C-alpha cells in the first residue's frame, strides 16, 4: 500500500474533526489551535518578480521570490498536512510550527519557504513527513515529501496528479470559503475538507491519477550537487531549469556568461553537438521517461518540454527515434 493510500484510509475512517490554520498577512498566537506555535520572522532581502515562467498547463507557477529568505510567492492554492513529526513553516513574516494532523492552508500570493523539521521539547531536530495539495487548472496535484534537518530541500516520496472535476470543484469551494471568511466558514471548510478526503481516496483507489505529477519531478542534477560542476553539467542544469520555455542559443549563451560565438564553440567542444542538437536529444530522452512512467497526453508532454505545438514535438521525436511518441509508449509498455 502506498503512503497516500494508507493516509487516506486512516483519514476517511477517522471521525475526528481537525481544525486548520489559514496563512494570513496578519496573524496572532491567540488565533492558533492548541499545540500550534506562531513566532515572528520578518522577510529578509528584496522581492524579485518572476517573468515569463510557465509550468503545468502553461500557467505561471509563482510570481516572485526572495533569494535571501528562501521564500516564493506562488500562484496556486495550497493545503499542507503534517503526516508525521513536526514542521516549521516560514510563511510571510511568521513561522508556524505544528505537529501531526496539523493542516495549513496557503492562499495564492502568500510567501512560503521550505519546511524545516522541528520537535518541541527536544534539542535534536528530526524528520517531518508532509502531504501537500496544489490546485492547478482543471487538476489537483498531491505530493508527499520528507524534510530532514541535514537536507537542503524536501525529498519527494510520492507524486500524483488527479484530474477529477469533482476534486477540483471541492478544492475550489474550500479555498473560496476560506478566502471570503464569511459566517461559519471554518465549520463549512472542515466539512468540505472531509468530503474531499473521501473522494480523493476513491479516485486514488481507482487509479485515476497521473504519476508523476508536473511539480516536483526529480532532476538528474540536484542543486546541491552543482558545486564545482563543469560546463556540460552547468548547461544541463540550465536546460532542466528552463525546459518548458522557448530556448535558443542567445539566451543560453547569456545565461552562461559567454558570447554567442564562444558558447557555440564551447558546446561543440564539450558535447560534440550543436546546442539545438544537444537540446533536442535531451528533450527526447526526457520525453521517453514521461511516455514510459506517466499517463500524460502527448500534448501535455510537448508543452512540458517546451514545444510550442504537439505536431512539432511529434515530428522531432519521430526523427530522433524512428517512431511516433504513441508508438514508443505502446512498445515500451508491452
NORNOR-V43159 format. One line per field, one symbol per residue. ss: DSSP state (@ for helix, = for strand, . for the rest). A space follows every 50 residues. Layout:
# NORNOR-V43159
ss: ???
This chain:
# NORNOR-V43159
ss: ..@@@@@@@@@@@.......==......@@@.....====.......==. .....@@@...=====....====...=======..=====..=====.. ..====....=======..........=========..=========... ....========..@@@@@@@@@@@@@@@@....@@@@@@@@@@@@@@@@ @@@@@....=............@@@.....@@@@@@@@@@@.......@@ @@@@@....@@@@@@@@@@@@...@@@@@@@@@@@@@@@@@@@....@@@ @@@@.....@@@@@@@@@@@@...@@@@@@@@..
